[in-house]
């Protein structure tokens, strides 16, 4: 019996060796077959790892992403040992599409605005646009508003039809940062997508925009992160965002139901209220100094000036001109339109046509926007009291879904009027405050 078992073990040893060799050969073959996917596993650049170490964090620590459409920038933050997030770097965005304002429907080319969640399953190493990850649009509030569309990505190829588009080199690094955070145990990455940086200057200029009530909801979440450096807990009730809050009576918050009494941290609430009051005061001062409200209109999104040297982009003709700042009157009407009407020649009166049947309904006049003269003091208009969802999408969006365009060479003529950035590498970034100028990219440090 003993001899029989010894024979079996003796037979098993070469068999196991053969299996091991076969497995190794299979793995080698698999590596060779997926060689093109190696970009998804490239390491984080050493200079970025140095920034993380300098700011008291590691490659496996949780990450948080912030994006700003108007400034065309994407920020990366990493958690420190004490639970607070440290700013690491800013990537200049290569391309975004649409206008300022939330995404509402499939095919409107809008980059969404709001708070979104990225899970490991949303990472795509086999993207047609080099590498990508899905940002998680639509979220609970978007769906409650009836907003449609999906597959909104952060990806490479510098091509956007509603996505956050980077260069291939940039997305390779951003993808690696997210991948290592997931490998370290992070279950979901929060992405905060904003129309612009929520500065008093931006808020004063855009104070009459119909999206301002919604933008102030987003600002509350941004303010909570700014004063605590901790990821805000995102929830929904009454068809709006609520942050760092739970129902005081323990019931479940429902996006479609009115918000019940909420339990929050009074210390954080006080800090947020203090920041909001300071920002509101600065906005009031800017308004009193005569800052003109504007409507910013893009041909179709934009890109960071540092990316002007990238030759292959989507819809290069839309980047030929800078966005137009249209001044608004006290009622929020474009001054250029009013002046054009005033200067238009008087035409002959139209012939009178007999009406045999009254129309079923007459068009209702647009409700005037509250006068800007009432903005000082309470600043009611820019503080926003309209219901998000009542305003309609603006811009030149198409209601028909269209495939994401492949980037095309930018005509040389379009570059003549654009700021040249040949001294800035494709991976140009802003570095964390206090970090040594490791990358030498010419961009200033974030204060």
N, C-alpha and C positions, 0 to 999 in steps of 0.2 A: 504493500500500500504506500509505504514511504517512497519506494523507488518510483512508483507510478506518479506520485505528486511531484517528485523531483523532475521527472521527464516532462511533465506538463509545464512546470516553471521554465525548464530549459527550452521548451518549444515556444513559450510565450515571449521569452526575451528577444529572439530575433524577429518575431512577429511584431512586437511593440516597436522595435527599431525601424522596421519597415513602415509601420503606421506613422511614426514620428517623421521619417524622411518624407513620406507622402504628404503629410500635413504641412511640413515646411515648404515643400515644393508647391503645394497649393496656395499657401500664403504668399510665396514669392510671385507665383503667377497672378494672384489677385492684385498684388501691389503693382505689377506691371500693367494689368488690365485697367486699373483705376489711376494710372499715372497722371492723367489729365486732371483728376480731382485732388491732386496733392496740394493745390492752392488753398483748399479748405483746412489744411493741417499745418500750414506754415506758422512758425512761431511769431509771437509779438516782437516787434523790433526792439533791439537792446536799448535804444535811447528812450523809448516809451516805458520800458521796464524800469529804467533809471528814474524817470519822472514819478512812477508809482512808488518806488522805494523812498524817494526824497519827500513824498507827501504822506508817508506812513501807511502805505497800503501795499497789496501784493496782487499778482496776476490772477489769483484764484478768488479774490474778494469780490463781493457783489458789485455790479455796475449799474449805473443809471444814465440815461441818454436824454439830452435836451436838444430840440431843433427849433430854429427860428427862420421863417420863410423870408421876411423882408431883408434880413441881414445875410441870408443864405449861409447859415452856419449850423454845425452839428457839434454839440459838446459831449464829452465823455467825463463822467464822475465815477470815483471808486470809493467803496466803503473802507473806513479805517477800523482799527480794533475797537474803538469806543462806540461804534455804530453810526458815527457821523460820516458824511460823504465829503471827499476832497476832490476839487477840480483837478483834472489831469491835462486835458488839451482840447482844442477846438479844431475841427476839420472844416475848411471852406467847402461849401456845397458846390458841386459841379453843375447841377441842373435841378430845378423844380418847376412845376407847371401850374397854370391856373392864376387865380387872383388871391388876395387876402380874404379870409373867411373860411368857414367849415366846408367840408365835402358833403354834398346833399344827394347826389344821384350818380348812378353808373354812367361813365362817359363824360362827366363834366370837367375832366382834367384837373380837378382840384386835389391838392395835397391836403389831407385831413388836418384838423386842429382839435386837440383834446389830450386826454390822458389814456395811454394805450399799454397793453401788456404783451410782451414777447416771451414765448415759452420755447424750450428746446425743440419741440416739434415744428416750430415755425422757421427753423434754420434750413436753408436750401443750398447744399454744397454743389448741386448740379444745375444751377441757374443758367438760363440762356444769356443772362446779363452778368456773367463772370461768377459772382457770388451774391447771395441775397438772404434777407430774412424778412418775414411778414410782420408788420407792426401791430396787427390785431384790429384793424378797422374792418367793420363797424363795431364799436363797443356797445354796452347796454343802452346808453343814452342815445347814441346814433340810431340804433334800431327802434327805440321808443319814438323817435322823431320821424320814423319812416324813411330814413336815409338809406340809400341803396349803394351797391358797388362792393368791391372787395379786392383782395390780392394787392394791397398797397404795400410796397416793399421799400426797404433801404437796399440799394443794389449798385453795381458798377455800370460801366458802359456810357455814362454821361448822357442818358436818355430818359426823359420823364413824360408820362401821361397820367400824372397823379402820384408819382413816387418821389422819394428822396434819392436822387441819383448822385453818386460819387464817381470818382475815377476808379479804375480797377485796383490801383495800388492802395487807395484809401480804403475801399471796402474790404480788401484783404486784411488790413490791420484792424478795422472795426469788427469784422467777423471773428478774427482771432481773439480779440478782447472779450467779446460775448461768449465765444466757445469756452475759454478758460474759466470764465465766471460760472458757467453752467457746470463745468467739470469740478469746480470747487464746491458745488452744492446749491447754487442759486436756482430757484425753481422758476422765477419769472423776473424779467427785466422791465422796469417801468420806463416808458418813453413819453416825454412831455413835448408835444408839438404845438408851437405857438405861432401866431401871425407875425409877431415881432417881439423884441425885448420889451418887457413891460416897464419901460422908463417913463418918467413924467413927460418928457418931450414927445415920445410916441403917443402917449395917451392924450396929450393936449391936441396934437395934430389930428388924431383920428376920433376925437370926442363925439362927432356927429355921425359916425358910421353906424348903420343899423345893426351891426354885429356887436356893438360895444357892451350891451348887457351880458352877452355870452362871454365876451373877452374878459369881463370883470370876474366871472366865475373862474375862468382859467387863472387869472391873476391871483386869486385867493390861494389856489393850490401852489402856485409858484412862490407866493410870499411865505407860505408855511415851510416850504423847503429852504428858502433863503434864510429864514430866521432860526431854523433848527438844524439845518444841514442833514435832516433825516427824511427818508422817503415818506411822502404823505400817503395816508391810507385813503383810497378813492372809493366812494360809494355814491349812490344815486337815490333821490326821492323827489317827488314833485316835479319831475322832468328837469332836473338840474343836478349839477355836481354838488356833493358835500364831501368835506375832507376831515379826516381824523375824528369822525363822529359815528356814534351808534345810537340807536333808539334808547332813550332813557328808561323805557318800560320793558326793554328786552325784546320787543317785537322786531320782525324782519323789515328792513327798509325796502320799499317798492318804488321803482322809478316812475310808475304811473299813478301812485297814490301820494296824497299830501304828506309832507314831512311831519312826523310826530315830534314831540319834544326830544331834543338831541343831547346826548351826554358827550362832552368834550373836555379837554384839558384846559382849565382856566388860565394857567400860566402861559401856555402856547397861544391861547386866544388873545391874551393881553399883548403879547409881542406882535402878533399879526395885526391887531387893531392899531397898535402904535405905528407900525410901518405903513399901513393903509392911510392913516391920518396924515403922516408926513408926506406921502406921495400925493394925496389929494390937495394938500396945501401948496405943493410945488406946481401942480397942474393949474390951480386957481391963479397962482402968481403969473404963470405963463400966459393964461387966457387974458388976464388983466393987462399984461404987457403987449397984447395985440397979436399973439400967435394965431395965424389964420387956420381954421379947420380945413382939412383937405380930404379928397378922395384919391387914393393911389390906384391907378389903372395900369395894368401890365398888358403887353401884347399877348404874352402867354408865359407867365412866370419869369424866372430870372436865374442868375448864377452869381457866385462870389467873384469880385473883380480879379482875385488871384487865379481864377480859372479861365481867364480870357485867352490864355495861350493854348488851351486845349482845342485841337483842330476838329475833332469829330464829336458833334453834339446833335441832339434832336432839335428840330425846328430852329436852325441858326438864324433864319430871317426874323424870328420873334425877338431875338436878342440884339438886333441891329439898333434899336432905339431904347433908351432908358425908360423906365415907367414914368407915366405922366402924372404930375401932381396937380389935380384939378381943385382950385380953391372953391369953397362953399360959402353961401351966404348964411345969415342967422337961422334960416329955416332948413338948412342942409341941402339947398339946391345948388347945382354947379353954376358958378358965376360965368363961366365961358358960354354956357347955353343961354343964360339970360342976356348976356351982351350980344350974342349972335342974333337973338330974337329982336332985340332993340334996334340993331343995325340993319335988319332985313328990310328990303323994299316993300312998300305997301302994294299988294296985288289988288286987282279988280275984284269986287264982290262976286261971290259965286251965285249962279242963277238960282232963283227960287224954284224948288221942286215940290209939287203937291204931295202931301203925305196922306195916303188913303187908309193906313192902319198904324196905330201907335205901336212902337216897339215894345216887346215884352218886358224889357228892363233897360234901364239907362245905366251907363257906366258911372260908378261912384268916384267922386274926386278923391285924390290921395290925401290922407290925413296929414296936415302940416306937422313938421317937426317943431318941437318946442323952441322958442326963440333963444338964441345964444345970449341975449342980454340977461337972461335969468340964470346963467351958468355960474356967475360969481356967487360966493356964499355957499349955498347948498349944492351947487354944481349938479342939479338934478338931471340934466340931459346926459352928461357924459358918465354919470354914475349908473345910469341905465335902469329903466323900469319896464321896458318892453319885454314880452315873452319870447324867449328863444324859440324859433320855429315859425314865428309869424312872418319874418322877413323872408323874401324870396331870393334865390341865388341870383347873383349878378355876373356881368362879364360876358364873354363870348363863348360860353360853354356849349357844347353840343349835347343833345339829349340822347344821342345814339352812342352806344359803347363802341370804342375803337381799339384795335390792338396797339400795344405800346410801340412807338416808332423806333426803328433802329437809328443809331446816330449816323449823321452824314457829315462829310467834310464841311467845315465852316468856310464860306467864301472869303478870300483874302480881303475883299473890299470891306466886309463887315468888321474886320479887325482894326481898320484905320482909326475909327472913332472910339475904340474901346481901350481902356487902360491896359498896357502890355505888362506882363508879369513873368517875363522869361527868366528873371532871377529867382522866381519862386518855384521850387520843385513841385511835381504833381501831388506829393504827399504833404504839402505845406500846411502847417498848423500853428495855432497859438498855444503857448505853453502855460503851465500853471504858474501862478505868481510865486516869485522867489526861486523858480527853477533856473538852472544854468542854461545859457543859450546853446544847447547841445545840437539842435538841428540846423541852426543857421539859416532859417528860411526867410528872414526879413520881416516876419509878422510880429507885431508887438505882443508883449505878455499881457495876460488878463489881470486887471487890478481887482 
